């Protein structure tokens, strides 16, 4: 199956994990994240509880996190099977590895992201 057949969807878990890892790395509370990103504290709390952000909040938080919004899009084939993207696989694996702190996982993920970006040039 090629990307033309893929159905995109928002990966709320990857977004929540990335947001929380960056918040912890920067030693911030959810209220401070809200203030710095320009979204409401209630929105940041809801995302932490597994709720979806609205599009404006998503965009503001992606900018605040200094990330690419495409990192949080997953693809499904027409049968509904999830198509793992390489970078998404790395993030998911790192965030669920009990041997790594969230800071270590985020650092490794950032390094891999930079390497992939440079290799694509």
N, C-alpha and C positions, 0 to 999 in steps of 0.2 A: 504494500500500500504506500502511495506517495503522499506528500503533505497536502495535495489538492483534495484528497478524500478525507482528511482529518477534520474532526469537529473540535474547535477550541472550547475550553472551559477554564474558569478561574480556579486556581489551586489555593483555596483559603488556608489550608493547613501549612503549606510552604510559606505563604505570606505571613501568617501568624507567628510561625517559628522564626522567620527572618527578622520580623519586627521585634520580637521579644529578645532575640540574641543581640541585636544591635542596641536595644534599650539597655540591656544588662551590661554590655561591653562599655557603653558610655556612662554607666552608673546613674541612670535617670529613672525617675518614677514615671508612671503612665501619665500623670498630670503634666510633668515636664515635657514629655514627648508631644502631648497635645499642644502645649503652649508653643514649643519650638516649630512644630509642623503646621500649625494653623488649623488643626481640626479640634473638635470638641473633646473634652475629657471622657464624656460618655461614649463617644465613638471608639476611642482607644480601648476603653474598658470592654465594650461589646466585642471588638475584634479579639481581645484576649480571652473572651468567653466562647470563641468559635463562630461568631456572627460575621456576615459579609459586610464590608464597608461599601458605602455608596461610591460612585465613580469619582466624584470630586475629592473625597477623603482618600481613596486609593491613590489617586494621582499625587496629592499633597504628601502622603506618607512615602511613596516611592521616591519622590524628589528628596525628601528629608533623609531617607535611608541611603541615598546616592546609589540606587540600584536601577536596573533595566526592568520595566514593567513586564516584558516578555518572559522573565524568569518565573513568573507566577501564572503562566498560561500552560495548561496541559492539553494534550491532544487525545481524542478518542477516535477509533475507527468507526465505520458504519455499523459494526456489530456491538459497539459500546465498550470495547476493550481499550484500556488506557495505553497510550503510546508514550513511554518514558523518553524524555529528552535527556541527553547526556548531562547537562548541567543540573537539571532537576534531580536526576538520580544521585549526583554527588551531594547536593544539599540534603536530600531526604536521608541518605545513608549517614552523613556526618551528624545530623541533628539527632538521630536515633542511636548513635554509638555511645553506649554507657561509659566507655573508657575515655571519652573526650569531654572536657568542660565545654559549655556553650561558647566561651571565648576562643578556645582552641578550634572548635568546629568552624566557627565564623572565620577565623584567620585562614584555615586551610581552604575553606570555600572561596574566600576572597582571592587567594593566590591562584587557585584553579581558574576562577573567573577571568583574572587578568591574563593568564596564559592562553586561555581559549580565545579571548578577544584579540590578542596579538597574533595568534596563529591564523585567525580568520582574515587578517589583513593581506 
